[in-house]
Amino acid sequence: MPTIVVDVMPKSELLDPQGKAVSGAFARLGVDAFADVRIGKRFELTVEGEVTEDVLAEARRVAAEVLSNSVIEDVVGVEVVE
Amino acid sequence: MPTIVVDVMPKSELLDPQGKAVSGAFARLGVDAFADVRIGKRFELTVEGEVTEDVLAEARRVAAEVLSNSVIEDVVGVEVVE
């Protein structure tokens, strides 16, 4: 069944404490290849049947209204993955 | 600066309680376009300078060893995003 992937990230201007924690862990493990780490959420919405324009529009709507908190997060991707 | 996106999802054979909770919320909101919802994590690793093969290999390594718990999660993507 086709899947729609919705990616949600914390707004870039906000501090990302989880990301900072992972950066700290990288430093302790001697991993220095990455300047910064930010952590968000990835939603996989399974669709029965075909992904029509209406289904995609519904995915965008729930991404903005249900799956993310527009005060602190941005929806950075809504993508159909076969 | 280039970014490497690491996507981590719960193993498909495992129950995803968070996903089920969102499915329940969809049902209460009258959203019926989606048969199932699964929720994972999306990591954005910022790289200073160029993304060399070594940097990408390091991203794959930390994805498997630090950013995911191989008992309950799968790394489903390690991708360079300019």
Backbone of each chain as nested JSON, in Angstrom:
{
  "chains": [
    {"id": "A", "residues": [
      {"number": 1, "name": "MET", "atoms": {"N": [0.85, -1.182, 0.0], "CA": [0.0, 0.0, 0.0], "C": [0.893, 1.242, 0.0]}},
      {"number": 2, "name": "PRO", "atoms": {"N": [0.463, 2.26, -0.767], "CA": [1.291, 3.465, -0.8], "C": [1.333, 4.14, 0.567]}},
      {"number": 3, "name": "THR", "atoms": {"N": [2.401, 4.871, 0.797], "CA": [2.6, 5.558, 2.068], "C": [2.915, 7.024, 1.823]}},
      {"number": 4, "name": "ILE", "atoms": {"N": [2.356, 7.89, 2.643], "CA": [2.706, 9.315, 2.599], "C": [3.572, 9.607, 3.822]}},
      {"number": 5, "name": "VAL", "atoms": {"N": [4.77, 10.13, 3.577], "CA": [5.681, 10.455, 4.675], "C": [5.554, 11.941, 4.995]}},
      {"number": 6, "name": "VAL", "atoms": {"N": [5.301, 12.242, 6.248], "CA": [5.227, 13.626, 6.727], "C": [6.412, 13.857, 7.664]}},
      {"number": 7, "name": "ASP", "atoms": {"N": [7.206, 14.845, 7.333], "CA": [8.365, 15.173, 8.176], "C": [8.122, 16.488, 8.925]}},
      {"number": 8, "name": "VAL", "atoms": {"N": [8.319, 16.445, 10.217], "CA": [8.092, 17.61, 11.074], "C": [9.375, 17.89, 11.852]}},
      {"number": 9, "name": "MET", "atoms": {"N": [9.829, 19.137, 11.814], "CA": [11.05, 19.516, 12.54], "C": [10.774, 20.693, 13.475]}},
      {"number": 10, "name": "PRO", "atoms": {"N": [11.539, 20.824, 14.557], "CA": [11.395, 22.014, 15.398], "C": [11.78, 23.262, 14.595]}},
      {"number": 11, "name": "LYS", "atoms": {"N": [11.114, 24.37, 14.862], "CA": [11.444, 25.61, 14.151], "C": [12.934, 25.921, 14.346]}},
      {"number": 12, "name": "SER", "atoms": {"N": [13.582, 26.376, 13.276], "CA": [15.045, 26.505, 13.308], "C": [15.5, 27.524, 14.345]}},
      {"number": 13, "name": "GLU", "atoms": {"N": [14.65, 28.512, 14.644], "CA": [15.103, 29.544, 15.593], "C": [14.989, 29.069, 17.048]}},
      {"number": 14, "name": "LEU", "atoms": {"N": [14.37, 27.894, 17.248], "CA": [14.19, 27.426, 18.622], "C": [15.361, 26.542, 19.05]}},
      {"number": 15, "name": "LEU", "atoms": {"N": [15.675, 26.563, 20.332], "CA": [16.686, 25.653, 20.881], "C": [16.126, 24.232, 20.8]}},
      {"number": 16, "name": "ASP", "atoms": {"N": [16.97, 23.282, 20.399], "CA": [16.53, 21.881, 20.314], "C": [17.303, 21.08, 21.36]}},
      {"number": 17, "name": "PRO", "atoms": {"N": [16.789, 21.012, 22.595], "CA": [17.549, 20.354, 23.671], "C": [17.921, 18.898, 23.35]}},
      {"number": 18, "name": "GLN", "atoms": {"N": [16.99, 18.183, 22.678], "CA": [17.308, 16.786, 22.339], "C": [18.496, 16.736, 21.373]}},
      {"number": 19, "name": "GLY", "atoms": {"N": [18.468, 17.643, 20.414], "CA": [19.56, 17.687, 19.45], "C": [20.884, 18.004, 20.122]}},
      {"number": 20, "name": "LYS", "atoms": {"N": [20.817, 18.95, 21.082], "CA": [22.048, 19.314, 21.81], "C": [22.552, 18.1, 22.607]}},
      {"number": 21, "name": "ALA", "atoms": {"N": [21.629, 17.322, 23.154], "CA": [22.036, 16.145, 23.942], "C": [22.77, 15.149, 23.049]}},
      {"number": 22, "name": "VAL", "atoms": {"N": [22.265, 14.966, 21.836], "CA": [22.927, 14.025, 20.914], "C": [24.283, 14.587, 20.497]}},
      {"number": 23, "name": "SER", "atoms": {"N": [24.347, 15.895, 20.261], "CA": [25.641, 16.508, 19.917], "C": [26.656, 16.252, 21.027]}},
      {"number": 24, "name": "GLY", "atoms": {"N": [26.186, 16.385, 22.281], "CA": [27.07, 16.124, 23.426], "C": [27.548, 14.676, 23.432]}},
      {"number": 25, "name": "ALA", "atoms": {"N": [26.632, 13.766, 23.118], "CA": [27.008, 12.341, 23.088], "C": [28.033, 12.095, 21.991]}},
      {"number": 26, "name": "PHE", "atoms": {"N": [27.818, 12.744, 20.845], "CA": [28.804, 12.594, 19.758], "C": [30.191, 13.041, 20.239]}},
      {"number": 27, "name": "ALA", "atoms": {"N": [30.225, 14.196, 20.924], "CA": [31.527, 14.716, 21.376], "C": [32.189, 13.695, 22.31]}},
      {"number": 28, "name": "ARG", "atoms": {"N": [31.43, 13.151, 23.218], "CA": [32.0, 12.172, 24.171], "C": [32.47, 10.917, 23.452]}},
      {"number": 29, "name": "LEU", "atoms": {"N": [31.835, 10.585, 22.317], "CA": [32.215, 9.369, 21.569], "C": [33.318, 9.652, 20.546]}},
      {"number": 30, "name": "GLY", "atoms": {"N": [33.758, 10.939, 20.525], "CA": [34.83, 11.288, 19.592], "C": [34.343, 11.446, 18.164]}},
      {"number": 31, "name": "VAL", "atoms": {"N": [33.028, 11.624, 17.993], "CA": [32.475, 11.844, 16.648], "C": [32.467, 13.356, 16.407]}},
      {"number": 32, "name": "ASP", "atoms": {"N": [33.299, 13.82, 15.437], "CA": [33.367, 15.282, 15.261], "C": [33.0, 15.711, 13.837]}},
      {"number": 33, "name": "ALA", "atoms": {"N": [32.357, 14.824, 13.095], "CA": [32.062, 15.129, 11.687], "C": [30.851, 16.048, 11.533]}},
      {"number": 34, "name": "PHE", "atoms": {"N": [30.088, 16.243, 12.602], "CA": [28.819, 16.968, 12.466], "C": [28.786, 18.216, 13.343]}},
      {"number": 35, "name": "ALA", "atoms": {"N": [28.49, 19.359, 12.718], "CA": [28.517, 20.629, 13.451], "C": [27.285, 20.767, 14.346]}},
      {"number": 36, "name": "ASP", "atoms": {"N": [26.154, 20.194, 13.939], "CA": [24.931, 20.354, 14.731], "C": [23.998, 19.176, 14.47]}},
      {"number": 37, "name": "VAL", "atoms": {"N": [23.12, 18.908, 15.428], "CA": [22.132, 17.827, 15.293], "C": [20.762, 18.388, 15.667]}},
      {"number": 38, "name": "ARG", "atoms": {"N": [19.758, 18.158, 14.814], "CA": [18.4, 18.549, 15.173], "C": [17.503, 17.319, 14.986]}},
      {"number": 39, "name": "ILE", "atoms": {"N": [16.533, 17.182, 15.876], "CA": [15.703, 15.975, 15.873], "C": [14.236, 16.352, 15.697]}},
      {"number": 40, "name": "GLY", "atoms": {"N": [13.592, 15.651, 14.739], "CA": [12.16, 15.891, 14.518], "C": [11.43, 14.57, 14.421]}},
      {"number": 41, "name": "LYS", "atoms": {"N": [10.241, 14.623, 13.849], "CA": [9.408, 13.419, 13.777], "C": [9.121, 13.071, 12.321]}},
      {"number": 42, "name": "ARG", "atoms": {"N": [9.001, 11.762, 12.09], "CA": [8.687, 11.263, 10.749], "C": [7.43, 10.406, 10.884]}},
      {"number": 43, "name": "PHE", "atoms": {"N": [6.373, 10.795, 10.152], "CA": [5.11, 10.062, 10.191], "C": [4.94, 9.312, 8.882]}},
      {"number": 44, "name": "GLU", "atoms": {"N": [4.567, 8.032, 8.971], "CA": [4.234, 7.272, 7.766], "C": [2.726, 7.007, 7.8]}},
      {"number": 45, "name": "LEU", "atoms": {"N": [2.006, 7.597, 6.852], "CA": [0.551, 7.417, 6.755], "C": [0.285, 6.425, 5.629]}},
      {"number": 46, "name": "THR", "atoms": {"N": [-0.262, 5.254, 5.994], "CA": [-0.54, 4.237, 4.977], "C": [-1.89, 4.53, 4.334]}},
      {"number": 47, "name": "VAL", "atoms": {"N": [-1.923, 4.431, 2.993], "CA": [-3.146, 4.741, 2.246], "C": [-3.651, 3.471, 1.566]}},
      {"number": 48, "name": "GLU", "atoms": {"N": [-4.937, 3.154, 1.783], "CA": [-5.55, 2.032, 1.06], "C": [-5.962, 2.538, -0.31]}},
      {"number": 49, "name": "GLY", "atoms": {"N": [-5.537, 1.837, -1.368], "CA": [-5.893, 2.284, -2.71], "C": [-4.942, 3.364, -3.178]}},
      {"number": 50, "name": "GLU", "atoms": {"N": [-5.413, 4.188, -4.095], "CA": [-4.565, 5.159, -4.777], "C": [-4.414, 6.46, -3.961]}},
      {"number": 51, "name": "VAL", "atoms": {"N": [-3.268, 7.125, -4.115], "CA": [-3.092, 8.431, -3.462], "C": [-3.615, 9.498, -4.43]}},
      {"number": 52, "name": "THR", "atoms": {"N": [-4.856, 9.901, -4.253], "CA": [-5.449, 10.934, -5.116], "C": [-5.048, 12.318, -4.596]}},
      {"number": 53, "name": "GLU", "atoms": {"N": [-5.372, 13.368, -5.378], "CA": [-5.074, 14.739, -4.938], "C": [-5.785, 15.047, -3.616]}},
      {"number": 54, "name": "ASP", "atoms": {"N": [-7.019, 14.487, -3.488], "CA": [-7.782, 14.73, -2.25], "C": [-7.074, 14.118, -1.043]}},
      {"number": 55, "name": "VAL", "atoms": {"N": [-6.544, 12.901, -1.24], "CA": [-5.855, 12.22, -0.127], "C": [-4.597, 13.017, 0.245]}},
      {"number": 56, "name": "LEU", "atoms": {"N": [-3.887, 13.487, -0.762], "CA": [-2.659, 14.269, -0.51], "C": [-3.005, 15.584, 0.201]}},
      {"number": 57, "name": "ALA", "atoms": {"N": [-4.104, 16.196, -0.216], "CA": [-4.531, 17.447, 0.433], "C": [-4.898, 17.168, 1.901]}},
      {"number": 58, "name": "GLU", "atoms": {"N": [-5.534, 16.013, 2.132], "CA": [-5.908, 15.658, 3.508], "C": [-4.641, 15.432, 4.348]}},
      {"number": 59, "name": "ALA", "atoms": {"N": [-3.641, 14.822, 3.72], "CA": [-2.37, 14.578, 4.431], "C": [-1.726, 15.907, 4.822]}},
      {"number": 60, "name": "ARG", "atoms": {"N": [-1.75, 16.86, 3.902], "CA": [-1.178, 18.188, 4.205], "C": [-1.969, 18.859, 5.336]}},
      {"number": 61, "name": "ARG", "atoms": {"N": [-3.272, 18.685, 5.299], "CA": [-4.116, 19.321, 6.323], "C": [-3.824, 18.736, 7.701]}},
      {"number": 62, "name": "VAL", "atoms": {"N": [-3.83, 17.387, 7.792], "CA": [-3.584, 16.799, 9.117], "C": [-2.135, 17.04, 9.552]}},
      {"number": 63, "name": "ALA", "atoms": {"N": [-1.231, 17.153, 8.586], "CA": [0.169, 17.454, 8.939], "C": [0.235, 18.801, 9.668]}},
      {"number": 64, "name": "ALA", "atoms": {"N": [-0.493, 19.762, 9.129], "CA": [-0.448, 21.118, 9.71], "C": [-1.268, 21.214, 10.997]}},
      {"number": 65, "name": "GLU", "atoms": {"N": [-2.411, 20.487, 11.014], "CA": [-3.345, 20.713, 12.13], "C": [-3.246, 19.692, 13.26]}},
      {"number": 66, "name": "VAL", "atoms": {"N": [-2.777, 18.454, 12.932], "CA": [-2.791, 17.391, 13.951], "C": [-1.37, 16.917, 14.274]}},
      {"number": 67, "name": "LEU", "atoms": {"N": [-0.569, 16.709, 13.225], "CA": [0.729, 16.056, 13.429], "C": [1.825, 17.032, 13.852]}},
      {"number": 68, "name": "SER", "atoms": {"N": [1.558, 18.322, 13.777], "CA": [2.599, 19.284, 14.182], "C": [1.974, 20.393, 15.017]}},
      {"number": 69, "name": "ASN", "atoms": {"N": [2.822, 21.016, 15.839], "CA": [2.393, 22.162, 16.647], "C": [2.994, 23.398, 15.986]}},
      {"number": 70, "name": "SER", "atoms": {"N": [2.143, 24.164, 15.313], "CA": [2.645, 25.259, 14.458], "C": [3.384, 26.332, 15.256]}},
      {"number": 71, "name": "VAL", "atoms": {"N": [3.247, 26.338, 16.572], "CA": [3.965, 27.343, 17.376], "C": [5.45, 26.995, 17.441]}},
      {"number": 72, "name": "ILE", "atoms": {"N": [5.775, 25.718, 17.527], "CA": [7.174, 25.331, 17.734], "C": [7.736, 24.437, 16.641]}},
      {"number": 73, "name": "GLU", "atoms": {"N": [6.875, 24.024, 15.699], "CA": [7.347, 23.088, 14.674], "C": [6.973, 23.545, 13.269]}},
      {"number": 74, "name": "ASP", "atoms": {"N": [7.74, 23.039, 12.278], "CA": [7.42, 23.268, 10.868], "C": [7.228, 21.912, 10.203]}},
      {"number": 75, "name": "VAL", "atoms": {"N": [6.248, 21.83, 9.301], "CA": [6.123, 20.632, 8.451], "C": [7.113, 20.828, 7.307]}},
      {"number": 76, "name": "VAL", "atoms": {"N": [8.143, 20.014, 7.24], "CA": [9.179, 20.239, 6.226], "C": [9.046, 19.305, 5.029]}},
      {"number": 77, "name": "GLY", "atoms": {"N": [8.078, 18.393, 5.078], "CA": [7.888, 17.523, 3.911], "C": [6.62, 16.7, 4.004]}},
      {"number": 78, "name": "VAL", "atoms": {"N": [5.906, 16.625, 2.876], "CA": [4.752, 15.713, 2.748], "C": [4.961, 15.028, 1.412]}},
      {"number": 79, "name": "GLU", "atoms": {"N": [5.335, 13.75, 1.437], "CA": [5.81, 13.098, 0.217], "C": [5.219, 11.701, 0.072]}},
      {"number": 80, "name": "VAL", "atoms": {"N": [4.798, 11.367, -1.169], "CA": [4.266, 10.018, -1.423], "C": [5.428, 9.073, -1.663]}},
      {"number": 81, "name": "VAL", "atoms": {"N": [5.431, 7.946, -0.948], "CA": [6.482, 6.947, -1.107], "C": [5.778, 5.634, -1.456]}},
      {"number": 82, "name": "GLU", "atoms": {"N": [6.052, 5.107, -2.616], "CA": [5.309, 3.89, -3.04], "C": [5.646, 2.722, -2.161]}}
    ]},
    {"id": "B", "residues": [
      {"number": 1, "name": "MET", "atoms": {"N": [25.096, 25.164, 4.88], "CA": [25.908, 23.969, 5.087], "C": [25.079, 22.726, 4.728]}},
      {"number": 2, "name": "PRO", "atoms": {"N": [25.738, 21.733, 4.13], "CA": [24.979, 20.523, 3.76], "C": [24.483, 19.801, 5.007]}},
      {"number": 3, "name": "THR", "atoms": {"N": [23.407, 19.082, 4.821], "CA": [22.781, 18.332, 5.918], "C": [22.569, 16.882, 5.508]}},
      {"number": 4, "name": "ILE", "atoms": {"N": [22.833, 15.983, 6.454], "CA": [22.525, 14.566, 6.225], "C": [21.297, 14.233, 7.056]}},
      {"number": 5, "name": "VAL", "atoms": {"N": [20.272, 13.718, 6.396], "CA": [19.041, 13.352, 7.102], "C": [19.043, 11.852, 7.38]}},
      {"number": 6, "name": "VAL", "atoms": {"N": [18.865, 11.509, 8.635], "CA": [18.78, 10.094, 9.048], "C": [17.347, 9.833, 9.511]}},
      {"number": 7, "name": "ASP", "atoms": {"N": [16.714, 8.865, 8.889], "CA": [15.346, 8.513, 9.27], "C": [15.322, 7.169, 9.994]}},
      {"number": 8, "name": "VAL", "atoms": {"N": [14.695, 7.163, 11.142], "CA": [14.622, 5.956, 11.982], "C": [13.149, 5.652, 12.265]}},
      {"number": 9, "name": "MET", "atoms": {"N": [12.728, 4.412, 12.018], "CA": [11.342, 4.016, 12.265], "C": [11.296, 2.798, 13.195]}},
      {"number": 10, "name": "PRO", "atoms": {"N": [10.208, 2.646, 13.934], "CA": [10.055, 1.423, 14.729], "C": [9.987, 0.213, 13.792]}},
      {"number": 11, "name": "LYS", "atoms": {"N": [10.529, -0.918, 14.216], "CA": [10.476, -2.129, 13.379], "C": [9.02, -2.432, 13.042]}},
      {"number": 12, "name": "SER", "atoms": {"N": [8.774, -2.841, 11.796], "CA": [7.395, -2.961, 11.318], "C": [6.617, -4.023, 12.096]}},
      {"number": 13, "name": "GLU", "atoms": {"N": [7.325, -5.04, 12.619], "CA": [6.577, -6.105, 13.312], "C": [6.191, -5.705, 14.736]}},
      {"number": 14, "name": "LEU", "atoms": {"N": [6.693, -4.525, 15.187], "CA": [6.378, -4.107, 16.558], "C": [5.129, -3.236, 16.591]}},
      {"number": 15, "name": "LEU", "atoms": {"N": [4.372, -3.326, 17.673], "CA": [3.229, -2.427, 17.891], "C": [3.779, -1.005, 18.052]}},
      {"number": 16, "name": "ASP", "atoms": {"N": [3.128, -0.03, 17.433], "CA": [3.558, 1.37, 17.567], "C": [2.452, 2.127, 18.313]}},
      {"number": 17, "name": "PRO", "atoms": {"N": [2.522, 2.149, 19.653], "CA": [1.428, 2.765, 20.433], "C": [1.184, 4.225, 20.069]}},
      {"number": 18, "name": "GLN", "atoms": {"N": [2.266, 4.972, 19.791], "CA": [2.083, 6.389, 19.42], "C": [1.294, 6.47, 18.106]}},
      {"number": 19, "name": "GLY", "atoms": {"N": [1.668, 5.614, 17.176], "CA": [0.972, 5.614, 15.896], "C": [-0.504, 5.275, 16.062]}},
      {"number": 20, "name": "LYS", "atoms": {"N": [-0.76, 4.292, 16.941], "CA": [-2.16, 3.904, 17.186], "C": [-2.93, 5.079, 17.811]}},
      {"number": 21, "name": "ALA", "atoms": {"N": [-2.239, 5.83, 18.681], "CA": [-2.911, 6.983, 19.33], "C": [-3.31, 8.014, 18.285]}},
      {"number": 22, "name": "VAL", "atoms": {"N": [-2.414, 8.25, 17.328], "CA": [-2.722, 9.232, 16.276], "C": [-3.848, 8.691, 15.39]}},
      {"number": 23, "name": "SER", "atoms": {"N": [-3.823, 7.4, 15.102], "CA": [-4.913, 6.812, 14.31], "C": [-6.251, 7.013, 15.008]}},
      {"number": 24, "name": "GLY", "atoms": {"N": [-6.234, 6.85, 16.328], "CA": [-7.461, 7.057, 17.108], "C": [-7.931, 8.502, 17.015]}},
      {"number": 25, "name": "ALA", "atoms": {"N": [-6.968, 9.416, 17.08], "CA": [-7.319, 10.845, 16.985], "C": [-7.906, 11.135, 15.608]}},
      {"number": 26, "name": "PHE", "atoms": {"N": [-7.314, 10.547, 14.584], "CA": [-7.857, 10.748, 13.222], "C": [-9.314, 10.285, 13.174]}},
      {"number": 27, "name": "ALA", "atoms": {"N": [-9.578, 9.114, 13.772], "CA": [-10.942, 8.571, 13.725], "C": [-11.909, 9.548, 14.407]}},
      {"number": 28, "name": "ARG", "atoms": {"N": [-11.507, 10.055, 15.542], "CA": [-12.392, 11.0, 16.278], "C": [-12.584, 12.293, 15.489]}},
      {"number": 29, "name": "LEU", "atoms": {"N": [-11.596, 12.657, 14.663], "CA": [-11.7, 13.91, 13.899], "C": [-12.387, 13.686, 12.549]}},
      {"number": 30, "name": "GLY", "atoms": {"N": [-12.784, 12.4, 12.323], "CA": [-13.474, 12.101, 11.063], "C": [-12.521, 11.994, 9.879]}},
      {"number": 31, "name": "VAL", "atoms": {"N": [-11.228, 11.821, 10.165], "CA": [-10.247, 11.658, 9.084], "C": [-10.152, 10.16, 8.797]}},
      {"number": 32, "name": "ASP", "atoms": {"N": [-10.574, 9.73, 7.595], "CA": [-10.575, 8.282, 7.329], "C": [-9.749, 7.91, 6.1]}},
      {"number": 33, "name": "ALA", "atoms": {"N": [-8.882, 8.829, 5.657], "CA": [-8.121, 8.583, 4.43], "C": [-6.919, 7.663, 4.659]}},
      {"number": 34, "name": "PHE", "atoms": {"N": [-6.577, 7.422, 5.911], "CA": [-5.333, 6.704, 6.2], "C": [-5.6, 5.419, 6.99]}},
      {"number": 35, "name": "ALA", "atoms": {"N": [-5.085, 4.298, 6.451], "CA": [-5.351, 3.001, 7.079], "C": [-4.516, 2.812, 8.335]}},
      {"number": 36, "name": "ASP", "atoms": {"N": [-3.316, 3.391, 8.358], "CA": [-2.439, 3.191, 9.516], "C": [-1.487, 4.382, 9.641]}},
      {"number": 37, "name": "VAL", "atoms": {"N": [-0.979, 4.597, 10.849], "CA": [-0.014, 5.674, 11.101], "C": [1.145, 5.089, 11.901]}},
      {"number": 38, "name": "ARG", "atoms": {"N": [2.365, 5.343, 11.456], "CA": [3.532, 4.933, 12.25], "C": [4.415, 6.171, 12.431]}},
      {"number": 39, "name": "ILE", "atoms": {"N": [5.031, 6.257, 13.598], "CA": [5.795, 7.459, 13.935], "C": [7.235, 7.086, 14.256]}},
      {"number": 40, "name": "GLY", "atoms": {"N": [8.174, 7.81, 13.616], "CA": [9.595, 7.575, 13.883], "C": [10.304, 8.892, 14.104]}},
      {"number": 41, "name": "LYS", "atoms": {"N": [11.628, 8.843, 13.979], "CA": [12.427, 10.046, 14.233], "C": [13.199, 10.452, 12.981]}},
      {"number": 42, "name": "ARG", "atoms": {"N": [13.376, 11.768, 12.882], "CA": [14.131, 12.315, 11.749], "C": [15.269, 13.154, 12.335]}},
      {"number": 43, "name": "PHE", "atoms": {"N": [16.504, 12.79, 11.98], "CA": [17.667, 13.523, 12.487], "C": [18.269, 14.324, 11.343]}},
      {"number": 44, "name": "GLU", "atoms": {"N": [18.582, 15.589, 11.626], "CA": [19.297, 16.399, 10.641], "C": [20.698, 16.655, 11.19]}},
      {"number": 45, "name": "LEU", "atoms": {"N": [21.71, 16.1, 10.524], "CA": [23.107, 16.264, 10.94], "C": [23.739, 17.308, 10.023]}},
      {"number": 46, "name": "THR", "atoms": {"N": [24.126, 18.444, 10.585], "CA": [24.727, 19.503, 9.774], "C": [26.217, 19.23, 9.624]}},
      {"number": 47, "name": "VAL", "atoms": {"N": [26.703, 19.385, 8.371], "CA": [28.115, 19.095, 8.085], "C": [28.817, 20.383, 7.682]}},
      {"number": 48, "name": "GLU", "atoms": {"N": [29.948, 20.665, 8.333], "CA": [30.766, 21.828, 7.907], "C": [31.631, 21.379, 6.753]}},
      {"number": 49, "name": "GLY", "atoms": {"N": [31.557, 22.112, 5.637], "CA": [32.36, 21.733, 4.483], "C": [31.636, 20.689, 3.672]}},
      {"number": 50, "name": "GLU", "atoms": {"N": [32.409, 19.891, 2.957], "CA": [31.848, 18.954, 1.977], "C": [31.433, 17.628, 2.638]}},
      {"number": 51, "name": "VAL", "atoms": {"N": [30.43, 16.977, 2.07], "CA": [30.052, 15.642, 2.565], "C": [30.873, 14.606, 1.783]}},
      {"number": 52, "name": "THR", "atoms": {"N": [31.981, 14.192, 2.366], "CA": [32.836, 13.193, 1.705], "C": [32.296, 11.794, 1.992]}},
      {"number": 53, "name": "GLU", "atoms": {"N": [32.892, 10.778, 1.334], "CA": [32.462, 9.395, 1.596], "C": [32.686, 9.028, 3.064]}},
      {"number": 54, "name": "ASP", "atoms": {"N": [33.787, 9.564, 3.621], "CA": [34.082, 9.276, 5.038], "C": [32.994, 9.838, 5.942]}},
      {"number": 55, "name": "VAL", "atoms": {"N": [32.56, 11.063, 5.655], "CA": [31.525, 11.7, 6.478], "C": [30.222, 10.899, 6.362]}},
      {"number": 56, "name": "LEU", "atoms": {"N": [29.9, 10.462, 5.142], "CA": [28.667, 9.694, 4.938], "C": [28.748, 8.351, 5.671]}},
      {"number": 57, "name": "ALA", "atoms": {"N": [29.944, 7.742, 5.628], "CA": [30.131, 6.461, 6.336], "C": [29.97, 6.677, 7.841]}},
      {"number": 58, "name": "GLU", "atoms": {"N": [30.489, 7.81, 8.328], "CA": [30.35, 8.122, 9.765], "C": [28.873, 8.323, 10.116]}},
      {"number": 59, "name": "ALA", "atoms": {"N": [28.14, 8.964, 9.214], "CA": [26.694, 9.179, 9.459], "C": [25.966, 7.838, 9.541]}},
      {"number": 60, "name": "ARG", "atoms": {"N": [26.327, 6.931, 8.652], "CA": [25.687, 5.593, 8.68], "C": [26.03, 4.871, 9.981]}},
      {"number": 61, "name": "ARG", "atoms": {"N": [27.29, 5.034, 10.411], "CA": [27.734, 4.352, 11.636], "C": [26.971, 4.874, 12.857]}},
      {"number": 62, "name": "VAL", "atoms": {"N": [26.951, 6.218, 13.003], "CA": [26.253, 6.756, 14.173], "C": [24.75, 6.501, 14.075]}},
      {"number": 63, "name": "ALA", "atoms": {"N": [24.227, 6.445, 12.857], "CA": [22.788, 6.145, 12.691], "C": [22.483, 4.771, 13.298]}},
      {"number": 64, "name": "ALA", "atoms": {"N": [23.363, 3.823, 13.003], "CA": [23.124, 2.45, 13.477], "C": [23.455, 2.292, 14.956]}},
      {"number": 65, "name": "GLU", "atoms": {"N": [24.515, 3.006, 15.404], "CA": [25.02, 2.729, 16.758], "C": [24.534, 3.7, 17.826]}},
      {"number": 66, "name": "VAL", "atoms": {"N": [24.197, 4.951, 17.402], "CA": [23.857, 5.97, 18.412], "C": [22.402, 6.439, 18.253]}},
      {"number": 67, "name": "LEU", "atoms": {"N": [22.011, 6.682, 17.0], "CA": [20.712, 7.345, 16.783], "C": [19.537, 6.364, 16.763]}},
      {"number": 68, "name": "SER", "atoms": {"N": [19.833, 5.073, 16.726], "CA": [18.724, 4.111, 16.708], "C": [19.029, 2.97, 17.668]}},
      {"number": 69, "name": "ASN", "atoms": {"N": [17.964, 2.331, 18.124], "CA": [18.096, 1.143, 18.98], "C": [17.764, -0.06, 18.099]}},
      {"number": 70, "name": "SER", "atoms": {"N": [18.803, -0.812, 17.732], "CA": [18.63, -1.863, 16.708], "C": [17.671, -2.968, 17.154]}},
      {"number": 71, "name": "VAL", "atoms": {"N": [17.345, -3.023, 18.453], "CA": [16.404, -4.05, 18.922], "C": [14.976, -3.701, 18.475]}},
      {"number": 72, "name": "ILE", "atoms": {"N": [14.63, -2.438, 18.495], "CA": [13.24, -2.042, 18.226], "C": [13.084, -1.099, 17.039]}},
      {"number": 73, "name": "GLU", "atoms": {"N": [14.217, -0.642, 16.458], "CA": [14.115, 0.347, 15.387], "C": [14.956, -0.052, 14.18]}},
      {"number": 74, "name": "ASP", "atoms": {"N": [14.575, 0.475, 13.009], "CA": [15.36, 0.312, 11.792], "C": [15.767, 1.694, 11.284]}},
      {"number": 75, "name": "VAL", "atoms": {"N": [17.003, 1.791, 10.772], "CA": [17.392, 3.023, 10.067], "C": [16.854, 2.881, 8.648]}},
      {"number": 76, "name": "VAL", "atoms": {"N": [15.907, 3.728, 8.267], "CA": [15.275, 3.553, 6.948], "C": [15.81, 4.521, 5.894]}},
      {"number": 77, "name": "GLY", "atoms": {"N": [16.706, 5.404, 6.329], "CA": [17.265, 6.317, 5.322], "C": [18.413, 7.132, 5.884]}},
      {"number": 78, "name": "VAL", "atoms": {"N": [19.479, 7.258, 5.067], "CA": [20.596, 8.162, 5.39], "C": [20.863, 8.907, 4.088]}},
      {"number": 79, "name": "GLU", "atoms": {"N": [20.489, 10.189, 4.034], "CA": [20.445, 10.899, 2.756], "C": [21.055, 12.29, 2.875]}},
      {"number": 80, "name": "VAL", "atoms": {"N": [21.863, 12.688, 1.874], "CA": [22.437, 14.039, 1.876], "C": [21.42, 15.0, 1.29]}},
      {"number": 81, "name": "VAL", "atoms": {"N": [21.17, 16.081, 2.021], "CA": [20.227, 17.111, 1.553], "C": [21.01, 18.421, 1.544]}},
      {"number": 82, "name": "GLU", "atoms": {"N": [21.148, 19.033, 0.363], "CA": [21.972, 20.262, 0.291], "C": [21.336, 21.395, 1.072]}}
    ]}
  ]
}
